[in-house]
Amino acid sequence: MERRSQRAVLHACEECATDRHMRVVLRTAYVLYVRCARCANLRTEPKPGVRQLGFEG
């Protein structure tokens, strides 16, 4: 199974603007919880390739 097309692209931290210290700390069926190792900011990102709840398409 080819999964590279569904690989998550982690964006830069919204607090400190670094993009080199982002780590996925938890995965659910629909989202990834991403923490910045530099400033400890936590955010969620939609899981790539998974249809999100509440959206038609």
C-alpha positions as CSV (number, residue, x, y, z in Angstrom):
1,M,0.0,0.0,0.0
2,E,1.4,3.4,-1.0
3,R,1.1,5.8,1.9
4,R,3.5,8.6,1.0
5,S,0.8,10.7,-0.6
6,Q,-1.0,10.7,2.8
7,R,2.0,11.7,4.9
8,A,1.4,14.6,7.2
9,V,3.1,17.9,6.5
10,L,3.7,19.6,9.9
11,H,3.6,23.4,9.7
12,A,5.7,25.8,11.7
13,C,4.8,26.5,15.3
14,E,2.3,29.3,15.7
15,E,4.0,30.6,18.8
16,C,7.7,30.5,18.1
17,A,7.7,30.1,14.3
18,T,10.1,27.1,14.3
19,D,9.4,24.2,12.0
20,R,12.3,21.9,13.0
21,H,11.0,20.9,16.5
22,M,7.4,19.7,15.7
23,R,6.5,16.2,17.0
24,V,3.3,14.2,16.8
25,V,2.6,13.2,20.4
26,L,-0.8,11.5,19.9
27,R,-2.8,10.2,16.9
28,T,-6.6,9.6,16.8
29,A,-8.7,8.4,14.0
30,Y,-9.2,12.0,12.7
31,V,-6.5,14.3,14.1
32,L,-2.9,14.5,15.0
33,Y,-1.8,16.3,18.2
34,V,1.4,18.1,17.5
35,R,3.7,19.6,20.1
36,C,6.6,22.0,19.6
37,A,9.6,20.8,21.5
38,R,11.0,24.3,21.6
39,C,8.1,26.2,23.3
40,A,5.7,23.3,24.2
41,N,2.8,24.7,22.2
42,L,0.2,22.0,21.5
43,R,-2.1,22.1,18.5
44,T,-4.2,19.7,16.4
45,E,-4.0,19.1,12.7
46,P,-6.4,17.0,10.5
47,K,-5.1,13.6,9.7
48,P,-4.2,13.5,6.0
49,G,-6.3,11.2,3.8
50,V,-9.1,10.9,6.3
51,R,-12.5,12.4,5.8
52,Q,-13.2,14.8,8.7
53,L,-16.4,14.7,10.7
54,G,-18.9,17.5,10.0
55,F,-17.7,18.1,6.4
56,E,-19.3,16.8,3.3
57,G,-17.0,16.1,0.3
